[in-house]
Amino acid sequence: MIADGGYRGTGLVIPHRREPGQSELPAWKEDHNTSHRKVRARVEHAFARMKAWKILRDCRLQGDGVHYAMLGIARLHNLTLAG
């Protein structure tokens, strides 16, 4: 599971940071951070999109409401793709 820098020490995959006194990261760490950013951006955009939908705002505190809302959204999405 990937996370941002706020989850240091949790065992999750987080971006690499420079150590004190280090001027720059090695190339492999920069490459890892780049791929990490791309994946996190897609996930964060998906979360933002779901939060914008009124159905998720209204049912998120109602037990299984989010589960059923997500099933409905996935179904509508698949129907749209099927044409």
C-alpha positions in Angstrom: 0.0 0.0 0.0 1.3 3.4 -0.9 1.0 6.6 1.2 2.3 10.1 1.5 5.1 11.2 3.8 2.8 11.7 6.7 2.8 7.9 7.3 6.5 7.5 8.1 7.3 4.5 10.3 4.1 2.6 9.4 5.6 0.1 7.0 3.7 1.7 4.0 5.5 2.6 0.8 6.2 6.4 1.1 8.3 8.7 -1.0 12.0 8.9 -0.3 13.4 12.0 1.4 16.9 13.4 1.5 18.9 12.7 4.6 20.2 15.8 6.6 23.2 17.1 4.7 22.4 15.2 1.5 22.1 17.6 -1.5 20.1 15.3 -3.8 18.6 11.8 -3.9 20.2 9.0 -6.0 18.6 8.5 -9.4 16.8 5.3 -8.4 15.1 7.0 -5.5 14.1 9.9 -7.8 12.6 7.4 -10.3 10.8 5.6 -7.4 9.3 9.0 -6.2 8.2 9.8 -9.8 6.3 6.6 -10.2 4.9 6.9 -6.6 3.6 10.4 -7.5 1.9 9.2 -10.6 0.1 6.4 -8.9 -1.0 8.6 -5.9 -2.2 11.3 -8.3 -4.6 8.8 -10.0 -5.9 7.5 -6.6 -6.3 11.0 -5.2 -8.2 12.2 -8.3 -10.5 9.1 -8.0 -11.2 10.0 -4.3 -11.9 13.6 -5.2 -14.3 12.6 -8.0 -16.2 10.2 -5.7 -16.5 12.9 -3.0 -18.0 15.3 -5.5 -20.9 12.9 -6.1 -23.8 13.8 -3.9 -24.7 10.2 -3.3 -21.4 9.5 -1.5 -21.7 12.6 0.6 -25.2 11.7 1.7 -24.7 8.1 2.6 -21.1 7.9 3.9 -22.2 7.8 7.5 -25.1 5.4 7.1 -23.6 2.0 7.8 -23.5 0.1 4.5 -24.6 3.1 2.5 -21.2 3.7 0.9 -20.9 0.1 -0.1 -24.3 0.1 -1.9 -23.6 3.5 -3.4 -20.3 2.2 -4.8 -22.0 -0.9 -6.2 -24.5 1.3 -8.0 -21.8 3.7 -9.3 -19.8 0.8 -10.6 -22.8 -0.7 -12.3 -23.7 2.6 -14.0 -20.1 3.0 -15.1 -20.0 -0.5 -16.6 -23.3 0.1 -18.3 -22.0 3.3 -19.8 -18.9 1.5 -21.1 -21.0 -1.3 -22.6 -22.9 1.3 -24.6 
